[in-house]
C-alpha cells in the first residue's frame, strides 16, 4: 500500500538555531493553532487547567537541565520559537507536554507496542499510542546538522524536536511508556532520543550516550542496528539493558530488577501483556517487508482504536523504520485504514 505524501515534511539544514528556525517557520501556523487549542490540549487532558505564566517556573527548571546536558537542543528550541514567532516558553512547552501531563494510575488501553529485529535488513517497528488526538500534529523532519555527515530522520508531534527515528549510520530508536519512580526536571525522553540519533552510530554507542543523560521520567528505549537489538528500561537513575537479535516491548517493566517498582495499573497491565504476547506470536514468523510489519501493527489488540475520548490513549500512527536503507515508513492515524507513506534520507 502506498500513497502521495499527506504528512508534512520538513528538511532543516545548518547550525542548531537554524535547524529550529526552519522547523518553526515551516510549521508556524499549525504550532500556533495547537498552542491556542487549550494550551496544546493540556487543558483538555489535565484535571485542572493551567496557564503558561504558572508553568514558567517548571519550564525554567527543565530548560536548565536541557541546556546543561544537551546545549545543541536548547539552542534548537530557541530557533523553533523564532521561526514560528511564538514565545520561547511556548516552544519549550511543546517539548515538555508529556512531562507536564505526568502519569496517573487510571485505566488505559495502550501506549505503544514496539519491536526490533537486527540483521542484514534491520527493522524497528511500532505503534504510537497517545492521548490528545495528536494524529493531526504529525510531521516528519530530516535533520542535516552543520559540521557532521550524520543525517537524522524523525517522527514529530506538534513541534517536538524528536520522538522516534533513524540516522544515516544505520541506528533506529523507538520507545515505550513505562510508569514508575519520580518524574522531575531533566531531559525529556523524546529529546533524549533525538540526542541519541544526533550523537550515536550504533546500539552500543547509544547506550553509552543515554547513560550520561539526566532523564526526566521513566521510559523504555528500543534500539536497533544491523548487529544488535536492545531495550533500555529507565527508572529514576536505574538503567537496565537487554541485548539480543530481536526484542519486543510494551508498557510494563520486563527486567526483574525493575518490575517490582512498576506503577502500571492492573487494567493497563492486562492490555500491555496481551499486546506483548500477540506481538511475540506474530513475530514467530518474521515479516518479510514493511507492509507485512504493518499487518502486525494494524491488528488488535496491538492497534488501539478510537473510542471518542480525547483523554484515552489510542493508536495515532504506526511506523516501520529500516535504518539500513535510511527509510521511515509511516501510516498516520489508524494504521488499519491509512495508506503507507515513505520518507527516505536524502
BELPEJO-V432519 format. One record per helix or strand of 2 or more residues. SS is the DSSP state (~ for helix, > for strand). FROM is the first residue (numbers start at 0). TO is the last residue. If there is no record, write none. Layout:
BEGIN
SS/FROM/TO, SS/FROM/TO
END
This chain:
BEGIN
>/7/13, ~/15/25, ~/27/35, ~/41/43, ~/51/68, ~/70/83, ~/87/100, >/113/116, >/122/129, ~/133/136, >/137/144, >/150/156, >/163/166, >/171/175, ~/188/198, ~/202/210, >/218/223, >/228/234, >/237/243, >/245/248, ~/255/258, ~/265/281, ~/289/297, >/313/321, >/326/331, >/340/343
END
